[in-house]
């Protein structure tokens, strides 16, 4: 019962954009980056790396496959809610940290973020670094939560399920 207070916090972090001071009075439903050249970068990354669905990720976890689930969101996002047993390396530190946490370039790595964009860029980077079995989860943690799959919080190390709003 005491983990229920995490549900609203996790929903905010995983499912909404946090408004920024000075933002437009009527914010666009799309993040600003989706109106920039970054869209093309993400599209190219998605085309050149393997993409998997959240169902494939869930099946790999449920079948206890030899796979590393890598969360490339920021540590504060990870702390609020993450896929159980995933490890966190923020995308901005990936190139510098991957070597110590995953030294074997033949490991099967499934990378996720909130929506799949950072994961696609991270999987592309991992492929370029020689990690031949790194794939991005196409729809990310937001879709994971909306599917009703379990998440864990670093705040209490408890596992719980977020139920999407009806």
Backbone as CSV, one residue per row, in Angstrom:
resi,resn,N_x,N_y,N_z,CA_x,CA_y,CA_z,C_x,C_y,C_z
1,UNK,0.817,-1.194,0.000,0.000,0.000,0.000,0.860,1.257,0.000
2,UNK,2.009,1.225,0.706,2.783,2.445,0.817,3.433,2.859,-0.497
3,UNK,3.532,1.965,-1.514,4.121,2.369,-2.772,3.136,3.109,-3.676
4,UNK,1.890,3.215,-3.325,0.902,3.880,-4.174,1.200,5.346,-4.403
5,UNK,1.873,6.004,-3.488,2.194,7.417,-3.688,3.199,7.605,-4.817
6,UNK,3.896,6.536,-5.233,4.835,6.634,-6.354,4.113,6.713,-7.698
7,UNK,2.891,6.192,-7.760,2.172,6.119,-9.024,2.027,7.482,-9.688
8,UNK,1.528,8.526,-9.015,1.414,9.816,-9.693,2.764,10.377,-10.122
9,UNK,3.782,10.188,-9.307,5.111,10.698,-9.652,5.635,9.985,-10.889
10,UNK,5.525,8.672,-10.909,6.029,7.900,-12.039,5.271,8.238,-13.316
11,UNK,3.963,8.415,-13.206,3.188,8.784,-14.395,3.634,10.118,-14.958
12,UNK,3.918,11.063,-14.087,4.375,12.374,-14.546,5.700,12.245,-15.279
13,UNK,6.632,11.511,-14.696,7.961,11.395,-15.295,7.924,10.601,-16.594
14,UNK,7.194,9.495,-16.624,7.215,8.631,-17.788,6.257,9.057,-18.896
15,UNK,5.197,9.757,-18.566,4.149,9.983,-19.557,3.910,11.431,-19.953
16,UNK,4.562,12.386,-19.318,4.324,13.775,-19.681,5.615,14.537,-19.792
17,UNK,5.561,15.636,-20.503,6.715,16.532,-20.562,6.599,17.519,-19.416
18,UNK,7.710,17.828,-18.787,7.707,18.784,-17.688,7.804,20.180,-18.279
19,UNK,6.849,21.082,-17.967,6.893,22.419,-18.544,8.138,23.174,-18.104
20,UNK,8.619,24.028,-18.980,9.809,24.820,-18.717,9.385,26.266,-18.496
21,UNK,10.041,26.936,-17.553,9.736,28.339,-17.299,9.923,29.126,-18.590
22,UNK,8.986,29.991,-18.898,9.084,30.810,-20.095,8.583,30.105,-21.345
23,UNK,7.987,28.917,-21.189,7.483,28.205,-22.356,6.254,28.929,-22.898
24,UNK,5.894,28.585,-24.130,4.731,29.206,-24.768,3.484,29.026,-23.893
25,UNK,2.544,29.949,-24.033,1.311,29.877,-23.254,0.503,28.638,-23.633
26,UNK,0.465,28.308,-24.916,-0.204,27.095,-25.360,0.849,26.160,-25.948
27,UNK,1.367,25.256,-25.128,2.447,24.390,-25.585,1.988,23.427,-26.674
28,UNK,2.895,23.139,-27.577,2.650,22.169,-28.631,2.600,20.786,-28.000
29,UNK,1.860,19.894,-28.607,1.812,18.516,-28.113,3.117,17.788,-28.408
30,UNK,3.884,18.274,-29.352,5.172,17.687,-29.704,6.298,18.385,-28.959
31,UNK,7.320,17.634,-28.586,8.500,18.300,-28.022,9.170,19.152,-29.095
32,UNK,9.888,20.171,-28.679,10.553,21.088,-29.618,11.494,20.361,-30.569
33,UNK,12.189,19.326,-30.085,13.145,18.641,-30.950,12.481,18.021,-32.167
34,UNK,11.174,17.728,-32.074,10.462,17.125,-33.206,10.207,18.118,-34.334
35,UNK,10.556,19.361,-34.099,10.428,20.393,-35.127,11.820,20.853,-35.555
36,UNK,12.813,19.970,-35.446,14.197,20.335,-35.718,14.867,19.245,-36.564
37,UNK,16.112,19.483,-36.962,16.859,18.466,-37.712,17.108,17.180,-36.932
38,UNK,16.883,17.203,-35.636,17.086,16.004,-34.815,16.134,14.886,-35.256
39,UNK,14.975,15.240,-35.765,14.019,14.234,-36.240,14.684,13.346,-37.289
40,UNK,15.420,13.948,-38.205,16.104,13.180,-39.246,17.187,12.284,-38.638
41,UNK,17.902,12.800,-37.639,18.932,11.987,-36.970,18.315,10.754,-36.319
42,UNK,17.209,10.958,-35.624,16.536,9.846,-34.947,16.011,8.856,-35.982
43,UNK,15.437,9.359,-37.065,14.921,8.477,-38.122,16.036,7.629,-38.723
44,UNK,17.178,8.255,-39.009,18.320,7.502,-39.556,18.797,6.448,-38.551
45,UNK,18.842,6.823,-37.282,19.266,5.862,-36.255,18.295,4.686,-36.196
46,UNK,17.020,4.963,-36.294,16.014,3.885,-36.263,16.150,2.981,-37.485
47,UNK,16.477,3.564,-38.640,16.629,2.776,-39.862,17.878,1.906,-39.843
48,UNK,18.946,2.386,-39.220,20.222,1.675,-39.281,20.446,0.709,-38.124
49,UNK,19.624,0.775,-37.104,19.756,-0.156,-35.976,18.503,-0.996,-35.881
50,UNK,18.626,-2.140,-35.277,17.457,-2.981,-35.082,16.542,-2.396,-34.020
51,UNK,15.258,-2.406,-34.312,14.256,-1.937,-33.368,13.440,-3.144,-32.908
52,UNK,13.131,-3.196,-31.625,12.269,-4.245,-31.103,11.081,-3.591,-30.395
53,UNK,10.027,-4.344,-30.250,8.825,-3.844,-29.578,8.935,-4.086,-28.074
54,UNK,8.052,-3.437,-27.320,8.040,-3.683,-25.879,7.622,-5.120,-25.586
55,UNK,6.835,-5.712,-26.488,6.421,-7.100,-26.301,7.634,-8.034,-26.389
56,UNK,8.546,-7.749,-27.321,9.771,-8.547,-27.447,10.617,-8.386,-26.184
57,UNK,10.729,-7.157,-25.690,11.466,-6.912,-24.452,10.833,-7.662,-23.290
58,UNK,9.522,-7.572,-23.147,8.811,-8.247,-22.055,9.010,-9.749,-22.134
59,UNK,8.931,-10.309,-23.337,9.120,-11.742,-23.525,10.548,-12.156,-23.143
60,UNK,11.535,-11.351,-23.523,12.928,-11.656,-23.176,13.112,-11.680,-21.666
61,UNK,12.493,-10.721,-20.984,12.583,-10.669,-19.521,11.852,-11.856,-18.897
62,UNK,10.618,-12.105,-19.354,9.823,-13.209,-18.800,10.476,-14.575,-19.021
63,UNK,11.163,-14.731,-20.165,11.819,-16.005,-20.480,13.224,-16.095,-19.902
64,UNK,13.585,-15.085,-19.128,14.905,-15.039,-18.486,16.037,-15.234,-19.497
65,UNK,15.868,-14.578,-20.666,16.890,-14.650,-21.708,18.148,-13.916,-21.249
66,UNK,19.242,-14.279,-21.854,20.522,-13.648,-21.548,20.576,-12.305,-22.285
67,UNK,19.968,-11.292,-21.695,19.871,-9.971,-22.308,20.098,-8.912,-21.230
68,UNK,20.747,-7.840,-21.631,20.931,-6.706,-20.733,19.932,-5.638,-21.145
69,UNK,19.136,-5.172,-20.198,18.174,-4.105,-20.452,18.824,-2.807,-19.980
70,UNK,19.049,-1.908,-20.932,19.777,-0.675,-20.671,18.842,0.525,-20.782
71,UNK,18.725,1.276,-19.708,17.911,2.490,-19.645,18.849,3.674,-19.850
72,UNK,18.627,4.453,-20.919,19.519,5.580,-21.222,18.918,6.929,-20.827
73,UNK,17.885,6.896,-19.968,17.330,8.151,-19.465,18.242,8.723,-18.384
74,UNK,17.919,9.895,-17.927,18.695,10.550,-16.870,18.469,9.833,-15.532
75,UNK,19.425,9.901,-14.623,19.295,9.202,-13.339,18.029,9.554,-12.553
76,UNK,17.593,10.808,-12.602,16.372,11.164,-11.872,15.144,10.487,-12.480
77,UNK,15.102,10.327,-13.789,13.992,9.615,-14.436,14.018,8.145,-14.035
78,UNK,15.198,7.557,-14.045,15.382,6.154,-13.679,14.974,5.907,-12.231
79,UNK,15.337,6.823,-11.336,15.037,6.649,-9.916,13.540,6.576,-9.646
80,UNK,12.771,7.365,-10.374,11.328,7.391,-10.137,10.679,6.085,-10.568
81,UNK,10.992,5.603,-11.763,10.404,4.352,-12.249,11.223,3.834,-13.419
82,UNK,11.511,2.539,-13.385,12.258,1.909,-14.469,11.833,0.454,-14.602
83,UNK,12.195,-0.138,-15.724,11.910,-1.544,-15.955,12.765,-2.355,-14.976
84,UNK,12.147,-3.296,-14.248,12.909,-4.085,-13.275,14.142,-4.737,-13.897
85,UNK,15.230,-4.726,-13.145,16.509,-5.327,-13.506,17.246,-4.594,-14.622
86,UNK,16.742,-3.432,-15.042,17.473,-2.652,-16.038,18.624,-1.923,-15.364
87,UNK,19.629,-1.579,-16.168,20.726,-0.779,-15.642,20.668,0.588,-16.312
88,UNK,21.128,1.586,-15.607,21.031,2.960,-16.088,22.398,3.514,-16.460
89,UNK,22.517,3.898,-17.724,23.646,4.701,-18.186,23.019,5.819,-19.012
90,UNK,23.034,7.048,-18.528,22.451,8.139,-19.302,23.115,8.237,-20.674
91,UNK,22.336,8.558,-21.681,22.846,8.635,-23.048,24.073,9.531,-23.143
92,UNK,24.111,10.615,-22.403,25.240,11.535,-22.455,26.537,10.970,-21.911
93,UNK,26.459,9.879,-21.157,27.659,9.251,-20.589,27.940,7.876,-21.184
94,UNK,27.140,7.478,-22.149,27.199,6.119,-22.681,28.592,5.711,-23.148
95,UNK,29.201,6.531,-23.987,30.500,6.183,-24.556,31.582,6.029,-23.487
96,UNK,31.432,6.733,-22.390,32.440,6.730,-21.341,32.206,5.642,-20.300
97,UNK,30.961,5.201,-20.129,30.614,4.267,-19.058,30.369,2.840,-19.506
98,UNK,30.036,2.644,-20.761,29.633,1.316,-21.235,30.724,0.271,-21.024
99,UNK,31.972,0.676,-21.190,33.105,-0.260,-21.116,33.222,-0.941,-19.764
100,UNK,32.950,-0.218,-18.710,33.093,-0.824,-17.382,31.876,-1.651,-16.992
101,UNK,30.703,-1.292,-17.471,29.495,-2.035,-17.100,29.206,-3.202,-18.033
102,UNK,29.528,-3.042,-19.312,29.280,-4.111,-20.288,30.529,-4.247,-21.165
103,UNK,31.551,-4.928,-20.667,32.789,-5.032,-21.438,32.700,-5.955,-22.660
104,UNK,31.778,-6.931,-22.631,31.647,-7.889,-23.731,30.792,-7.294,-24.851
105,UNK,31.413,-7.039,-25.991,30.714,-6.429,-27.123,29.738,-7.384,-27.807
106,UNK,29.726,-8.652,-27.395,28.792,-9.619,-27.979,27.522,-9.799,-27.158
107,UNK,27.410,-9.071,-26.056,26.199,-9.154,-25.228,24.979,-8.681,-26.029
108,UNK,23.841,-9.297,-25.758,22.589,-8.827,-26.335,22.089,-7.697,-25.436
109,UNK,21.935,-6.505,-26.013,21.537,-5.327,-25.244,20.261,-4.751,-25.849
110,UNK,19.231,-4.580,-25.024,18.003,-3.914,-25.443,17.954,-2.569,-24.722
111,UNK,17.941,-1.495,-25.497,18.061,-0.141,-24.979,16.694,0.529,-25.003
112,UNK,16.334,1.168,-23.889,15.078,1.914,-23.875,15.257,3.272,-23.222
113,UNK,14.300,4.147,-23.506,14.218,5.473,-22.891,12.730,5.740,-22.678
114,UNK,12.302,6.966,-22.732,10.883,7.282,-22.538,10.059,6.943,-23.776
115,UNK,10.514,7.388,-24.951,9.715,7.226,-26.173,10.387,6.415,-27.266
116,UNK,11.664,6.134,-27.131,12.385,5.379,-28.143,13.390,6.196,-28.939
117,UNK,13.324,7.523,-28.866,14.234,8.373,-29.643,15.663,8.298,-29.098
118,UNK,15.837,8.540,-27.810,17.179,8.444,-27.218,17.711,7.021,-27.346
119,UNK,16.824,6.039,-27.215,17.235,4.637,-27.334,17.775,4.346,-28.729
120,UNK,17.125,4.878,-29.758,17.598,4.675,-31.130,18.986,5.271,-31.316
121,UNK,19.179,6.492,-30.834,20.493,7.136,-30.943,21.544,6.369,-30.139
122,UNK,21.166,5.885,-28.966,22.098,5.131,-28.122,22.450,3.791,-28.768
123,UNK,21.468,3.099,-29.333,21.740,1.817,-29.996,22.678,2.025,-31.183
124,UNK,22.481,3.106,-31.927,23.368,3.432,-33.050,24.790,3.658,-32.537
125,UNK,24.926,4.404,-31.460,26.238,4.638,-30.864,26.872,3.326,-30.422
126,UNK,26.098,2.484,-29.757,26.627,1.191,-29.305,27.086,0.351,-30.488
127,UNK,26.300,0.322,-31.571,26.705,-0.409,-32.774,28.018,0.132,-33.326
128,UNK,28.145,1.459,-33.344,29.373,2.087,-33.839,30.565,1.762,-32.944
129,UNK,30.327,1.526,-31.664,31.388,1.164,-30.724,31.714,-0.332,-30.765
130,UNK,30.987,-1.078,-31.590,31.263,-2.501,-31.743,30.313,-3.435,-31.032
131,UNK,29.308,-2.924,-30.360,28.303,-3.763,-29.689,27.299,-4.209,-30.763
132,UNK,27.554,-5.391,-31.324,26.834,-5.834,-32.520,25.397,-6.272,-32.262
133,UNK,25.053,-6.540,-31.011,23.700,-7.013,-30.698,22.904,-5.992,-29.885
134,UNK,23.218,-4.720,-30.036,22.463,-3.665,-29.336,21.285,-3.263,-30.208
135,UNK,20.096,-3.271,-29.635,18.871,-2.903,-30.340,18.081,-1.937,-29.471
136,UNK,17.339,-1.058,-30.110,16.501,-0.097,-29.385,15.083,-0.628,-29.248
137,UNK,14.467,-0.318,-28.107,13.049,-0.599,-27.919,12.304,0.570,-28.565
138,UNK,11.572,0.285,-29.617,11.019,1.315,-30.490,10.109,2.318,-29.786
139,UNK,9.304,1.862,-28.846,8.316,2.762,-28.252,8.644,3.205,-26.841
140,UNK,9.602,2.587,-26.208,10.093,3.064,-24.929,9.265,2.767,-23.700
141,UNK,9.734,3.381,-22.590,9.141,3.162,-21.274,7.714,3.650,-21.150
142,UNK,7.375,4.689,-21.893,6.002,5.196,-21.849,5.030,4.102,-22.303
143,UNK,5.348,3.431,-23.410,4.493,2.355,-23.906,4.503,1.168,-22.944
144,UNK,5.643,0.932,-22.291,5.748,-0.140,-21.301,4.739,0.085,-20.176
145,UNK,4.709,1.302,-19.677,3.776,1.654,-18.597,2.332,1.547,-19.087
146,UNK,2.050,2.082,-20.265,0.689,2.048,-20.799,0.205,0.622,-21.051
147,UNK,1.133,-0.301,-21.297,0.762,-1.706,-21.478,0.485,-2.401,-20.148
148,UNK,0.777,-1.713,-19.045,0.526,-2.296,-17.727,1.624,-3.216,-17.239
149,UNK,2.805,-3.130,-17.857,3.931,-3.951,-17.419,4.527,-3.360,-16.147
150,UNK,5.177,-4.195,-15.331,5.683,-3.708,-14.044,6.868,-2.759,-14.182
151,UNK,6.944,-1.841,-13.262,8.092,-0.949,-13.134,8.581,-1.022,-11.699
152,UNK,9.792,-0.572,-11.507,10.407,-0.575,-10.187,10.877,0.837,-9.903
153,UNK,10.969,1.169,-8.647,11.475,2.477,-8.259,12.759,2.309,-7.462
154,UNK,13.705,3.183,-7.696,14.939,3.165,-6.911,14.716,3.787,-5.548
155,UNK,13.625,4.518,-5.401,13.341,5.197,-4.147,13.092,4.187,-3.035
156,UNK,12.372,3.106,-3.349,12.097,2.108,-2.320,12.489,0.696,-2.726
157,UNK,12.979,0.512,-3.946,13.323,-0.796,-4.493,12.126,-1.745,-4.536
158,UNK,10.916,-1.189,-4.599,9.730,-2.016,-4.716,9.279,-2.053,-6.161
159,UNK,8.629,-3.153,-6.532,8.090,-3.291,-7.871,6.582,-3.060,-7.805
160,UNK,6.044,-2.352,-8.790,4.614,-2.111,-8.822,4.165,-1.958,-10.263
161,UNK,2.872,-1.960,-10.471,2.302,-1.815,-11.801,1.530,-0.499,-11.833
162,UNK,1.807,0.294,-12.865,1.059,1.531,-13.072,-0.109,1.230,-13.990
163,UNK,-1.279,1.645,-13.609,-2.441,1.422,-14.456,-2.715,2.681,-15.256
164,UNK,-2.802,2.561,-16.594,-3.057,3.755,-17.405,-4.436,4.340,-17.106
165,UNK,-4.551,5.649,-17.237,-5.843,6.322,-17.040,-6.805,5.870,-18.118
166,UNK,-8.037,5.705,-17.734,-9.070,5.248,-18.694,-9.735,6.427,-19.370
